[in-house]
Amino acid sequence: MILALDAMGGDHAPKETCLGAIEACELHSDLEVLLVGDENLIKKELSSVEKNALKRLHVVHAEESIGMNELPTVAIRKKRHSSMRVAMQMVRSGEAQGCVSAGNTGAIVAGGVLVIGRIQGIDRPALGVALPTLNKDTFLLDVGATVRCKPVNLYQFALMGDFYAKHILGVNSPNIALLSNGTEEIKGDEVVSAARDLIKSSHLNFYGYLEGDSIPFSVADVVVCDGFTGNALLKFAEGLGQAIYSILKEEMGHRVLPKVGMMFMLPMLKDLWTRFDYEKRGGTPLLGVNGAVIKAHGRSKSTAIKSALSVARSFVLQQGVELIKQELEQGGER
Amino acid sequence: MILALDAMGGDHAPKETCLGAIEACELHSDLEVLLVGDENLIKKELSSVEKNALKRLHVVHAEESIGMNELPTVAIRKKRHSSMRVAMQMVRSGEAQGCVSAGNTGAIVAGGVLVIGRIQGIDRPALGVALPTLNKDTFLLDVGATVRCKPVNLYQFALMGDFYAKHILGVNSPNIALLSNGTEEIKGDEVVSAARDLIKSSHLNFYGYLEGDSIPFSVADVVVCDGFTGNALLKFAEGLGQAIYSILKEEMGHRVLPKVGMMFMLPMLKDLWTRFDYEKRGGTPLLGVNGAVIKAHGRSKSTAIKSALSVARSFVLQQGVELIKQELEQGGER
């Protein structure tokens, strides 16, 4: 399998992207990675790699790159030779079966739609995240591709979430919940309540409305919301994790007994941390576009890049795009 | 000062509401509480209270109460003799200077608007919460009164948040942030970006857009968003806290060393818990209505009711409604 990697995308590119590609190839013997970006920089990063490993790493030169703060649509349209756009064009042309980028999220979404194109029957794409919750993962979408949604967008997100939970996360008959401001049917605005009617009358296993406090308790396999709310939730959770960590560190700093206690607790805390470590679990699929496009976190180090490449590989192996199309056909049968 | 308490509102009413009123009167010697609800039930709860304390507790009979799952607008309109509505009518008539309820949130919002009325110049009310963050509290509004907003609603929330942070939370020149899906000006939908323009051109100390991950790091004194998103964030945070607690308990269950460590850490964890304990900090003001209306958490025990009554008392002492009117006049000068 050949995957294209935007080697210039992310805060730690190209060093960590190149390292991530190497690690991914070590992990998956069927994998070849096209490293798209500044040829000289990439080759420098690969200079210390042993010859055998290099066989499955190919450099594709792209003279431009898209910055984190550039206007997404403008950048993707104008920078025709940017690493991100070139990587996506290789998916479109079939030279690569999927692509990964840790770059500008808006540009990934815009590029997915403009360069690769939407799946017929999907009006707007969604970014989904497998959120670690109490007993399992909950797949939350959209976390930022489509800021505000129409009911039909939320309905299509539900269909795509169902596909992802079933075929990528391996959940039997996933239950799909719609985020609202209360569980009673009278809650939600017109958009949310119209989306509820659409999902309810489909073949999906619909849980109903769900309020934010239930998400961490694993009550649903898939939670659907608009990209504004999903982004706020995901980022808030990330920020809370970081804040709690820094509070613990600060408290540790000026107390003696807790330090002793901490030593005993370290193995447990390490386990917990792994459970919630987005980097190690990395790889957010852009669902609804006509190819495997996986976004990695902007702060990705090599492990997160490797993980995102693994997610892309699974998506391709499971024939993700084809299955979404099937899901849409089933959804159309309502 | 006389405050009306919806003695029948909340999961633990009337026992805990009555206890909370007693505790509040013990704390504030200037306070009298009108306990509104089923006379027999309330008197039973007060039967063991010593005579002296009873002088500042008055029972006001109300034969109905509004359930947690009733349709808010219908319930508040039809149940004219409900404890919540009667408490609000006493605010309107001036018999009480403010009121507190731990009942149906939607009914509190509907009652605030329909029974007490909006402040002139405020189109929609907002519920605000002082969220504990790294170094201080951040006042988040709206957390559920106005599900979807127009730009002018968000602008008015910013004005009311400014007032609350200054006069109730005691922050000098609070900075006001607008929640968005990114910090760059190109982020946000039309509503959020139009609200940004309104706030930016006002006298307010505007921080700009803020993404969810910054909230826990205390970068803003006030964070403004629509009630749908604010509700999702607040509930999610509550759920996360509960989930982390149960994970810790579960992990503790089957490990020995962490238990030893935990013993050492208990004082620290207790401090942390107090910092994040919504119950002890309770009392969510319904801003924008023509009187002091404070919502307590549905699961309130006596401490939370006491705390909500204290918040109502501060709001009245600080002449909250008058100050919001002044803030609006200043806002009008833009």
Interface residues (C-beta under 8 A of the other chain):
Chain A: N69 L71 G106 T133 L134 G144 V147 R148 L179 N181 G182 E184 I186 G188 D189 V192 E211 G212 D213 S214 I215 P216 F217 C225 G227 F228 T229 N231 A232 L233 L234 K235 F236 A237 E238 G239 L240 Q242 A243 I244 S246 I247 E251 R255 L257 P258 V260 G261 M262 M263 F264 M265 P267 M268 D271 L272
Chain B: N69 L71 P72 G106 T133 L134 G144 V147 R148 L179 N181 G182 E184 I186 G188 D189 V192 E211 G212 D213 S214 I215 P216 F217 C225 G227 F228 T229 N231 A232 L233 L234 K235 F236 A237 E238 G239 L240 Q242 A243 I244 S246 I247 E251 R255 L257 P258 V260 G261 M262 M263 F264 M265 P267 M268 D271 L272
